[in-house]
Amino acid sequence: MGLLDNLKAKLGPAKGKVSDLAQQHGDKIDRGLDKVAKTVDEKTKGKYSDRIQTGTGKAKGAMDRLAHKDADGTDGSGGTPGTTPGGTTPPAGPPPAS
């Protein structure tokens, strides 16, 4: 068993716990993200408002995906684990630099 396999095996139970916590406290997490976004936006005097909103939206989306995992390991979209919502396998390699 390789290093990556060992890591996945050890993180499996933690992912389930995080998913459960996200389900239980999703509203609190959303409010916290909004509060932090507002504070950062005020501190930067609105200079990065669009980026802050984008980041907040992505964080909320990721949290929602974590919270809505089904017990069978799929994401509820009808796909299989490790695929995108359209059912396709994501491209290999690192994400594109922005």
C-alpha positions in Angstrom: 0.0 0.0 0.0 1.5 3.4 -1.0 1.7 6.5 0.9 -1.3 8.1 -0.8 -3.4 5.0 0.0 -2.4 5.1 3.7 -3.3 8.8 3.8 -6.7 8.2 2.2 -7.4 5.4 4.6 -6.6 7.5 7.7 -8.5 10.6 6.4 -11.7 8.6 5.6 -13.2 8.7 9.1 -12.3 12.4 9.5 -14.1 13.2 6.3 -17.3 11.6 7.6 -17.0 13.6 10.9 -16.5 16.8 9.0 -19.5 16.0 6.8 -21.7 15.4 9.9 -20.5 18.7 11.5 -21.2 20.6 8.3 -24.8 19.2 8.3 -25.4 20.1 11.9 -23.8 23.5 11.9 -24.2 24.7 8.3 -26.2 27.8 9.1 -23.6 28.9 11.7 -20.8 28.3 9.2 -22.6 30.4 6.6 -23.2 33.2 9.0 -19.5 33.1 10.0 -18.3 33.2 6.4 -20.6 36.2 5.8 -19.3 38.0 8.9 -15.7 37.4 8.0 -16.3 38.5 4.4 -18.0 41.7 5.5 -15.1 42.5 8.0 -12.4 41.9 5.3 -14.3 44.0 2.8 -14.6 46.8 5.3 -10.8 46.6 6.2 -9.9 46.7 2.5 -12.3 49.6 1.9 -14.2 47.6 -0.8 -11.1 47.3 -3.0 -11.5 43.5 -3.3 -15.3 43.1 -3.0 -15.7 41.0 -6.1 -12.9 38.6 -5.1 -14.2 38.4 -1.5 -17.7 37.6 -2.8 -16.3 35.0 -5.2 -14.3 33.3 -2.4 -17.2 33.4 0.0 -19.4 31.8 -2.6 -16.9 29.0 -3.3 -16.4 28.3 0.4 -20.2 28.1 0.9 -20.5 25.8 -2.1 -17.7 23.5 -0.8 -19.3 23.4 2.6 -22.7 22.6 1.1 -21.2 19.7 -1.0 -19.6 18.4 2.2 -22.8 18.6 4.1 -24.9 16.9 1.5 -22.9 13.7 1.1 -25.1 10.6 1.1 -24.4 7.7 3.3 -23.4 5.6 0.3 -20.5 8.0 -0.5 -22.0 9.7 -3.5 -22.7 13.4 -3.6 -26.4 13.2 -4.2 -26.1 14.2 -7.9 -26.5 10.7 -9.1 -22.8 10.4 -9.9 -20.2 8.3 -8.4 -17.5 9.5 -6.0 -14.6 11.2 -7.7 -16.6 12.5 -10.6 -18.0 15.9 -11.4 -21.8 16.6 -11.2 -22.0 15.9 -14.9 -20.7 12.4 -14.2 -17.3 12.9 -15.9 -14.0 12.3 -14.4 -12.1 15.5 -13.6 -8.9 16.2 -15.5 -5.7 14.9 -14.1 -2.9 17.1 -12.9 -2.8 20.3 -10.9 -5.6 22.9 -11.2 -5.0 25.8 -13.6 -3.2 28.8 -12.1 -5.2 31.9 -11.8 
